[in-house]
Every structure is written in structure tokens, then in C-alpha cells.
Amino acid sequence: MLTDMGKGQDLTSAAVLIGLVDHPGGLQVLFTQRTDHLHHHPGQISFPGGHMDPGDKTPKDTALRETEEEVGLNRRHVKIIGHLNEYVTRTGFSITPVVGLVTPPFDVTPDPHEVDEIFEVPLDFLLDPANHQRHRKEFKGIMREFHAMHYGDYYIWGATAGMLFNLYEVLQK
């Protein structure tokens, strides 16, 4: 289990979809920018996903359900190819990143309550070590290190960048 959290905290199970969109020019990764009014991580770049509901039997179920709810991507366009190790956050989530191949053409429609924007980033860009950054910042009196990437006007950091770095490490093996 890969983590950026301290001990002694109850965890909420969650899952995200790392959607690899299969375009003729190469794979792209599907992201959302969260709306500014959300309680958790407002305005941040994230993968579609969220907490497990009682009806979800597996993280795959959660990732596909949340992706349909947040971006309107029908699950028939997603072929699950695996998952990464759980990622535990300082905010109390144990996230299972579910990796899926997304086949175009498809339509997406952001849920206006949760998603401000839907966009894609070339996988090659995300896997290029020249684009990987490590930052240090004090948060609530504790110095933290975290992964980050800039892509145009987008700043991908925190758990999302951490999961991307984990994907990078898996693909390098």
C-alpha cells in the first residue's frame, strides 16, 4: 500500500479510473478538474472516482459508477486492464486506482456539481521523467513532499500525481 498519510486515521474506501483513451495518435489519460465548491479537494485535477457505495462489490464497480456519474462516460467504452496498489491519503481515503482502456468515440458530459472540466493529457508526457517534479510545502505545521506535474495551465499534484508516479514505476518494470 502506497501512502502519504499518517497513522491512526479511519479510512474511507474509494476508487478512481485511470482512463487510457486509445486515440490513433497515442494513448491519452482522462482527467477532471473539480468544481471550486466541493468539500474535498476543490478545484484540483483528479481522476474520475469517489468513495465506495454499499452496492459496489469491487473497486472496479466504484470506479466505473463514479466515472459514469461524474463525466457521463458509459462503461461499455471501458475495458479494465488492471489496478495499481492502494493509495492512502492524508485526508483519510484508501484509493484503488483502476486502470482501463477507453475506446473512442464516446461522449462525456461533466456533472456540474462535481466537475468543472474534462480533459486529456498524452500518456507519453506523463511518463516522461523530465516532467516529474517533487515539491516540499508546509501544511498544518508539517513539512510535506509531494509529486507534481505541469501540463499547460493544469497543475497535477498530490494523490493524483502520486498515482501517476506509481503507474510510471509499474510500467518501467
C-alpha positions in Angstrom: 0.0 0.0 0.0 1.5 3.3 -1.0 0.7 6.2 1.2 1.1 9.9 2.0 -0.9 9.7 5.3 -0.1 9.4 9.0 -1.2 6.6 11.2 -4.3 6.3 13.4 -6.9 7.5 11.0 -10.1 5.7 9.9 -10.0 5.2 6.1 -12.8 5.6 3.6 -12.6 3.1 0.7 -12.6 4.8 -2.7 -11.6 4.0 -6.3 -10.7 6.1 -9.4 -10.4 5.3 -13.0 -7.1 5.9 -14.7 -8.7 6.0 -18.2 -6.2 5.5 -21.0 -8.0 6.8 -24.1 -6.9 4.9 -27.2 -6.6 7.6 -29.9 -4.8 6.9 -33.2 -2.0 9.3 -32.3 -1.4 7.5 -28.9 -2.8 7.0 -25.5 -4.2 9.9 -23.5 -5.2 10.0 -19.9 -8.6 11.2 -18.9 -8.7 13.9 -16.1 -11.3 16.1 -14.4 -10.9 19.5 -12.8 -13.1 19.5 -9.7 -15.5 22.4 -9.0 -14.4 25.0 -6.6 -17.3 24.5 -4.1 -16.6 20.8 -3.3 -15.7 19.9 0.3 -12.8 17.6 -0.6 -10.0 19.0 -2.9 -11.9 21.8 -4.6 -10.6 23.0 -7.9 -8.0 20.2 -8.1 -7.1 18.0 -11.0 -8.2 14.4 -10.4 -9.2 11.1 -12.0 -12.9 10.4 -12.1 -13.8 8.4 -9.0 -15.0 8.5 -5.4 -16.0 6.6 -2.3 -17.4 3.1 -2.5 -21.1 2.8 -2.1 -22.8 -0.2 -0.3 -23.9 -1.5 -3.7 -20.4 -1.6 -5.1 -18.9 -5.1 -4.8 -15.4 -4.2 -6.0 -13.2 -1.1 -6.7 -13.9 -1.7 -10.4 -17.6 -1.2 -9.7 -16.9 2.0 -7.8 -14.6 3.4 -10.5 -17.0 2.7 -13.3 -20.1 4.0 -11.4 -18.3 7.2 -10.4 -16.9 7.8 -13.9 -20.5 7.5 -15.3 -21.8 9.9 -12.7 -19.0 12.5 -12.9 -18.3 12.6 -16.6 -21.1 10.6 -18.3 -18.7 8.0 -19.8 -20.6 4.9 -20.4 -18.9 1.8 -19.0 -19.3 -0.1 -22.3 -16.4 2.1 -23.6 -14.0 1.0 -20.8 -12.1 -2.3 -20.7 -10.5 -2.8 -17.3 -6.9 -3.9 -17.7 -5.8 -3.9 -14.1 -5.3 -1.8 -11.0 -2.5 -0.3 -9.0 -1.7 -0.7 -5.3 -4.0 1.2 -2.9 -3.0 4.8 -2.3 -3.8 6.2 1.1 -4.2 10.0 1.5 -3.7 12.3 4.4 -7.4 13.2 4.1 -8.4 9.6 5.1 -9.1 7.9 1.8 -7.8 4.4 0.7 -8.0 4.7 -3.1 -7.7 1.9 -5.5 -6.6 3.2 -8.9 -8.4 1.1 -11.6 -6.7 1.2 -15.0 -8.9 1.0 -18.0 -8.6 1.3 -21.8 -11.2 3.7 -23.1 -12.3 3.2 -26.7 -13.5 6.3 -28.7 -15.8 7.5 -30.0 -17.6 8.4 -26.8 -19.4 11.4 -25.3 -18.7 13.0 -22.0 -20.8 15.4 -20.0 -19.5 16.8 -16.7 -21.7 16.7 -13.7 -21.9 20.4 -13.0 -21.9 19.9 -9.2 -18.6 17.9 -9.2 -16.7 18.5 -12.4 -15.7 21.9 -13.9 -13.8 20.5 -16.8 -12.9 17.2 -18.5 -9.6 17.0 -20.4 -6.9 14.6 -21.6 -3.1 14.6 -21.3 -0.8 12.4 -23.5 0.4 9.4 -21.6 3.9 9.9 -23.1 4.0 13.4 -21.4 3.0 11.9 -18.1 5.6 9.1 -18.3 8.5 11.4 -19.3 10.7 11.8 -16.1 11.6 15.3 -17.4 8.0 16.3 -16.5 8.1 14.8 -13.0 8.6 17.2 -10.1 8.9 16.9 -6.3 7.9 19.8 -4.1 8.1 20.5 -0.4 5.5 22.6 1.3 4.5 23.2 4.9 0.9 22.1 5.6 -0.6 22.5 9.1 2.9 22.8 10.6 4.2 19.7 8.9 6.7 19.7 6.0 5.4 17.5 3.2 6.9 16.3 0.0 4.6 15.5 -3.0 4.7 14.7 -6.7 3.5 17.3 -9.2 3.4 17.9 -13.0 2.5 20.9 -15.1 0.7 20.4 -18.3 -0.3 23.7 -20.0 -2.5 25.5 -17.5 -3.1 22.4 -15.5 -1.2 21.6 -12.2 -1.5 17.9 -11.3 -0.3 17.3 -7.8 -0.9 15.4 -4.6 -2.7 12.0 -4.7 -3.4 12.2 -8.5 0.3 12.9 -9.3 1.3 10.2 -6.8 -0.9 7.6 -8.5 0.6 8.7 -11.9 4.1 8.2 -10.5 3.1 4.8 -9.2 1.8 4.0 -12.8 5.1 5.2 -14.2 7.0 2.9 -11.8 4.9 -0.1 -12.7 5.3 0.5 -16.4 9.1 0.8 -16.0 9.4 -2.7 -14.7 
